[in-house]
Amino acid sequence: MLGILGQQVSEPLRASIGGAPLEDARHLTRRYDRLRQELESQAAEVIRRQTKFRDASSESLGKLKNAEARLSELKASMLVIGKEAVDALLAVEEKQQQTTYDKLLKMVDAEKSYHRNVVSLLEKLHSEMRTEEEGLNESLMQSSSSTRQKETLEDTTTSNGSAHQQFNVKSCDFFMAKVLHSFDAQADGELNLEVDDYVVVRQVAPHGWSEGECNGKAGWFPSAYVEKTKQALGPTLTGHGDHEDERRKRNNMNLASLSLKENVT
């Protein structure tokens, strides 16, 4: 703004101050001032001679008439020079005012153009920022949704009970597994295991749990607590007392259940 004011207004006005029209007007003004001073002096001379006219000779009368004629000439010249000086000053003033107006108008137009460009750039920047923000929000929403789905899936696959049957289950053929460690069910859908029991394993999930049937009950249990085996159960199992007989009966039931399911599939 200051640069435009200096270039478009101040410099042209400074140039007009030292220009020929203003110098001519100043010269006429100085001439007018000199004529005015000379007129005042001549008027005083005429008055002085008029006071002495009573006793004046023909020579004095001639000098008086010459002084009066000179006074008239000075008045006429002063009127002409004064009019010319006034006209010149008015012309210079009008030109300066017009120049100032034109330059200020150009400056305002330039300032308007500058601000229009600034507004256009800001609108473009605002649009780009909003587009970037929308893309970022969409990306964050997709990432958040993916994270929630992943967490939900992980929570589901790591939860106890029947939820193990719904997600991330690896299908496999039924097989017999021997219990290596006892497992006490902590929630609905989990299966109690005792050491040396045999389990008909029906599916294995990648999160470390398996689903199977033992002693006529089905449920989930830790995969690491059993070991896959092809050993057939029957009279070869050794044991004594009622407890071993009961265990043998349960194992035979598991084998029968496994055979039935394999025939069905």
C-alpha positions in Angstrom: 0.0 0.0 0.0 2.7 2.5 0.9 4.8 1.5 -2.1 1.8 2.1 -4.4 1.1 5.4 -2.7 4.7 6.5 -3.2 4.9 5.4 -6.9 1.4 6.4 -8.1 0.7 9.6 -6.1 3.8 11.1 -4.4 6.2 10.9 -7.3 3.8 12.4 -9.9 3.0 15.2 -7.5 6.6 15.9 -6.8 7.3 16.0 -10.5 4.5 18.5 -11.1 5.8 20.8 -8.3 9.0 21.3 -10.3 7.2 21.4 -13.7 7.0 24.3 -16.1 3.3 25.3 -15.5 3.9 25.9 -11.8 7.1 27.7 -12.5 5.3 30.0 -14.9 2.6 30.7 -12.4 5.2 31.5 -9.7 7.0 33.9 -12.2 3.7 35.7 -12.9 3.1 36.0 -9.1 6.4 37.5 -8.5 5.9 40.0 -11.4 2.5 40.9 -9.9 4.1 41.5 -6.5 6.7 43.8 -8.1 4.1 45.7 -10.0 2.0 46.1 -6.8 5.0 47.5 -5.0 5.8 49.9 -7.9 2.2 50.9 -8.1 2.1 51.8 -4.4 5.3 53.8 -4.8 3.9 55.6 -7.9 0.6 56.4 -6.2 2.6 58.0 -3.3 4.5 60.0 -5.9 1.3 61.2 -7.5 -0.2 62.2 -4.2 3.0 64.1 -3.3 3.0 66.0 -6.5 -0.7 66.8 -6.3 -0.2 68.4 -2.9 2.4 70.8 -4.5 0.3 71.5 -7.6 -1.0 74.9 -6.3 2.4 76.6 -6.6 3.6 74.4 -9.4 5.0 75.6 -12.6 4.4 74.1 -16.0 7.3 71.8 -15.4 5.7 70.5 -12.2 2.4 70.0 -14.0 4.1 67.9 -16.7 5.8 65.8 -14.1 2.4 65.3 -12.3 0.7 64.2 -15.5 3.6 61.8 -16.3 3.3 60.3 -12.8 -0.4 59.9 -13.2 0.0 58.3 -16.6 2.6 55.9 -15.2 0.3 55.0 -12.3 -2.5 54.2 -14.8 -0.1 52.0 -16.8 1.0 50.2 -13.6 -2.7 49.6 -12.7 -3.4 48.2 -16.1 -0.4 46.0 -16.1 -1.1 44.8 -12.6 -4.6 43.8 -13.6 -3.3 41.8 -16.6 -0.5 40.2 -14.7 -2.8 39.4 -11.7 -5.3 37.8 -14.0 -2.7 35.7 -15.7 -1.1 34.7 -12.4 -4.5 33.7 -10.9 -5.4 31.7 -14.1 -2.0 30.0 -14.1 -2.3 29.1 -10.4 -5.8 27.8 -10.8 -4.7 25.7 -13.8 -1.8 24.2 -11.9 -4.1 23.5 -8.9 -6.7 21.9 -11.1 -4.1 19.8 -12.8 -2.6 18.7 -9.5 -6.0 17.8 -8.1 -6.8 15.8 -11.3 -3.5 14.1 -11.2 -3.9 13.3 -7.5 -7.4 12.0 -8.1 -6.3 9.8 -11.1 -3.4 8.4 -9.1 -5.5 7.7 -6.0 -8.1 6.0 -8.2 -5.3 3.8 -9.7 -4.0 3.1 -6.2 -7.5 2.1 -5.0 -8.0 -0.1 -8.1 -4.6 -1.8 -7.5 -5.5 -2.3 -3.9 -8.9 -3.8 -4.8 -7.2 -6.1 -7.3 -4.7 -7.2 -4.7 -7.3 -8.0 -2.1 -9.4 -9.9 -4.8 -6.3 -12.0 -5.5 -5.8 -12.5 -1.8 -9.4 -13.6 -1.3 -9.2 -15.9 -4.3 -6.0 -17.5 -2.9 -7.5 -17.8 0.5 -10.7 -19.4 -0.9 -8.5 -21.9 -2.8 -6.4 -22.6 0.2 -9.6 -23.1 2.3 -11.1 -25.5 -0.2 -7.9 -27.5 -0.3 -7.7 -27.6 3.5 -11.3 -28.8 3.8 -10.7 -31.4 1.1 -7.6 -32.5 3.0 -9.5 -32.5 6.3 -12.3 -34.6 4.9 -9.8 -37.1 3.4 -8.0 -37.3 6.7 -11.2 -37.7 8.7 -12.3 -40.5 6.3 -9.0 -42.2 6.6 -9.1 -41.9 10.4 -12.7 -43.3 10.4 -11.7 -46.2 8.2 -8.6 -46.8 10.4 -10.7 -46.6 13.6 -13.4 -48.9 12.1 -10.7 -51.4 11.0 -9.2 -51.2 14.5 -12.5 -51.7 16.2 -13.3 -54.6 13.9 -9.9 -56.1 14.7 -10.3 -55.6 18.4 -13.8 -57.0 18.3 -12.5 -60.0 16.5 -9.6 -60.5 18.9 -11.9 -60.0 21.9 -14.3 -62.6 20.4 -11.7 -65.1 19.6 -10.0 -64.7 23.0 -13.2 -64.8 25.0 -14.4 -68.0 26.7 -17.5 -70.0 26.0 -19.6 -70.4 22.9 -18.1 -67.4 21.2 -15.2 -69.6 20.3 -17.5 -71.3 17.8 -18.2 -68.2 15.7 -14.9 -66.7 14.5 -11.5 -67.8 13.3 -12.2 -71.5 13.6 -10.0 -73.7 11.6 -11.9 -76.6 10.1 -10.3 -80.0 10.5 -11.1 -83.7 10.6 -12.2 -85.1 13.8 -9.4 -86.8 15.8 -8.8 -88.3 19.2 -6.6 -86.4 21.6 -5.3 -87.4 25.0 -5.5 -85.0 27.9 -2.1 -84.0 29.3 -3.2 -81.4 31.9 -6.4 -81.0 33.8 -8.6 -78.1 33.0 -11.5 -76.7 35.1 -14.1 -74.9 33.1 -14.4 -71.3 34.2 -17.4 -70.2 32.0 -20.3 -71.6 30.1 -19.2 -73.4 26.9 -15.9 -74.6 28.3 -15.2 -78.3 28.8 -13.7 -79.9 32.0 -10.7 -82.1 31.3 -8.9 -84.6 33.5 -5.5 -86.1 32.9 -5.6 -89.2 30.7 -9.1 -88.5 29.4 -9.6 -88.8 25.7 -11.3 -86.0 23.8 -12.9 -86.1 20.3 -11.5 -82.9 18.9 -13.9 -81.4 16.3 -12.3 -78.0 15.5 -9.2 -76.1 16.3 -9.0 -72.3 16.5 -5.8 -70.3 15.8 -6.1 -68.5 19.1 -5.1 -71.5 21.1 -8.4 -73.1 21.9 -10.1 -76.2 20.6 -13.6 -77.5 20.6 -14.4 -81.1 21.3 -16.4 -83.7 23.2 -15.5 -85.7 26.3 -17.6 -87.8 28.6 -20.7 -86.9 26.7 -20.2 -83.2 27.0 -19.0 -80.7 24.5 -17.1 -77.4 24.9 -13.9 -75.5 24.5 -10.6 -76.1 26.1 -6.9 -75.0 25.7 -5.3 -76.8 22.7 -2.0 -77.1 24.6 -3.7 -79.2 27.3 -4.2 -82.2 24.9 -2.1 -84.2 22.5 -3.3 -85.8 19.3 -3.1 -89.5 19.3 -4.1 -92.5 17.2 -4.1 -94.9 20.0 -7.2 -97.0 20.2 -8.9 -97.4 23.5 -10.1 -100.8 24.8 -8.8 -103.6 26.8 -5.2 -102.5 26.3 -5.7 -99.6 28.7 -4.4 -100.6 32.1 -5.8 -99.6 35.4 -7.4 -100.9 38.6 -10.5 -100.3 40.6 -13.8 -98.6 39.9 -12.1 -95.4 38.8 -10.2 -97.0 36.0 -13.4 -98.9 34.9 -15.3 -95.7 34.7 -12.5 -94.0 32.8 -12.4 -96.9 30.3 -16.2 -96.6 29.8 -15.9 -92.9 29.1 -13.1 -93.4 26.6 -15.0 -96.1 24.8 -18.0 -93.8 24.6 -15.7 -91.1 23.0 -14.4 -93.7 20.4 -17.9 -94.7 19.5 -18.9 -91.0 19.2 -15.9 -90.4 16.9 -16.7 -93.4 14.7 -20.3 -92.3 14.4 -19.4 -88.7 13.3 -16.8 -90.0 10.8 -19.4 -92.2 9.2 -21.9 -89.3 9.0 -19.3 -87.0 7.4 
